Amino acid sequence: MFKKLFVFFIAVLNLQSFAQRPLISATDFAVEVKTSKSLVVIDVNTPEVYARQHIQGAINLYFKDLYKTGAVEGQLKPNEELVNLLGNKGISDKSKIVVYDDGSNKHNSRVWWILKSLGAQDVYILHFNTAELAATGIQLTATPSIGKATTFILSESSYKSLAMADVQKMAEGTLLLDGREKDEFDGVDSARKSRGHIPGAVWMNYKEVLTATGAYKSKDEIIAAAAKFGAATEKPIVVYCNSGVKASVMYVAFKEIAGFRNVQYYAGSYAEWVSVPENPIVK
């Protein structure tokens, strides 16, 4: 009897720990695949990458399909269009959702935030590592999967992006972090896509919160990395990049993993900022 209670207690602790953070390990993912009837696995890679190899049972939702067309890169479609797209793909706001990409943790983190902003509650980020998945028995395949159309109900969410106007009038003492590459921050990138950065921004490449393999670092490692750039758990922080992708990694790392209390995400990022000629840019 004691042994059964002990096993149950450990299982509850594991579930509570699992529910408290957005990351899911390959081991826990393998368990979910076998036990969760509501599980939806989303591959956010290009259709070409998905067609070559993906996790068995995963549906393909290319992250750029969530963007609207236009001159400003990476801007999201209206919420009504997004929820219709998700529902048609077989993704409900009630689903337990696991999102993965090519292993960079960039695009799955971006889609994780989009899903959370629309009201999805049970969403997890899986770091795609072929060896780790193989060790747990997860199968990869080239056979596509199609989800059964459902309904995604839009609801109020605390996961909101700052508007451009909010960034224009940020409170004094707020740390604005630019997660792009250093040459983009300095406005000297070879592609000439960047003229510099938003005034007052501090450069912190998004990879500072990731390991060499692209996995998220631990809570303590993220706190230590952030401290080098003036970020602290209680300090007001705003993260941005070029189009919201890399900044989503920083947002997940700071807010969800490290527990920073006052982190905000400027999803429109540099691309939206420079779309208004009056907005200043500095090098």
Buried (B, 14 or more C-beta within 10 A) or exposed (E): EEEEEEEEEEEEEEEEEBEEBBBBBBEBBBBBBEEBEEBBBBBBBBEEBBEEEBBEBBBBBBBEEBBEEEEBBBBBBEEEEBBBBBBEBBBBBBBBBBBBBBBBBBBBBBBBBBBBBBBBEBBBBBBBBEEBBEEBEBEBEEEEBEBEEBEBEBEEEEBEBBEBEBBBEBEEEBBBBBBBBEEBBBBEBEEEBBBBBBEBBBBBBBBBBBEEEBBBBEBEBBBEBBEEBEBBBEBBBBBBBBBBBBBBBBBBBBBBBBBBEBBBBBBBBBBBBBBEEEBEBEE
